[in-house]
Amino acid sequence: MISFLARFSPVSLGCIVIMVLMSAACTKTSPAPQRFGGTWTMNLGERTFLVLSLVENGDKVTGTLIRPTHFQIDGTGLRFSQISAEEAKESISAASIKENHLQFTTVNPSDPNDTSDYELTLTGKDAASLKIVDAPFDAWPVARVPGGASASIYRGWDIHRTYPEEHNVASNSEMRKIFEEDQKVRQNQASLTSADWDVINREDSVRRTLTAKLLADGQLKSAEDYRWAAFIFQHGSSSDDYLLAHTLAMVAVAKGDSSSLWIGAATLDRYLQSAGKPQIYGTQFKFGNDASQEPFNRKLISDSLRRELGVPNLESQAEQYRKMMKESQARH
């Protein structure tokens, strides 16, 4: 019997060996694609708040999560405050993959009994959402940095500020116009007659309708927008108008406009009086035969708290009231 190999010349045999080796190299199993592996970052504005580094090996994932040591999150999960400059590096103690979800647990380095559960959900090639399991707010968007690039969290947080800061949010021009009209008709209130006020009240109703539509359509974005809208509903005609105005003022403050603290106090005072309760800050004055600030609970809020809200102290309010009364009497 002739050997199988003997049928080929040495040259042919060498070629076959090379071809076999090349074929083996071509069919060698490639590393599994990295679905979750890499470095992921979550930003607050342009500042990196969180860095998630993942190493994926088959169905096994390990890694770390770096975050500020201390911070607070509001009820929406959108605003962060009291962020510390120090960082904490948590290790992933357990992880499991299910379709496009990665669930993992991290351990607080300073307390091994303190663990946190997360879920990373892929939403694109290098995009995902990161949710704290059982947290009462939506997941945060995260992005994977380009391969090989490094990332680190921002260390210059101001513990007294709320992030993300809104520096480049444009105010709504229509809302500005509505507010300017509201203020213009009130420039010379002392000279306004009952007939004038009837016209203004009707126009106020139209302005509230226009503002409500802007709110419903999601057209109000900036702190200014919400402060202007608060003034529009402050000039409403019902308790609900004043309560909505107070809510709008709170949003303006939350967006970083400390000047909205006063309208926040004034709207609450007006709401309380409309509901038959005493005002508590002293922002509301009424004139005529029953001129007064009443009902007014002067004891609940201290002058130091009024100062924090941009509201005059009781002595200044009394002087303001006497001056306004004197001017009113002089006109009549």
Summary of the structure (lengths in Angstrom):
residues: 332
radius of gyration: 32.6
end to end distance: 134.5
largest distance: 134.5
contacts: 888
relative contact order: 0.07
helix: 38%
strand: 24%
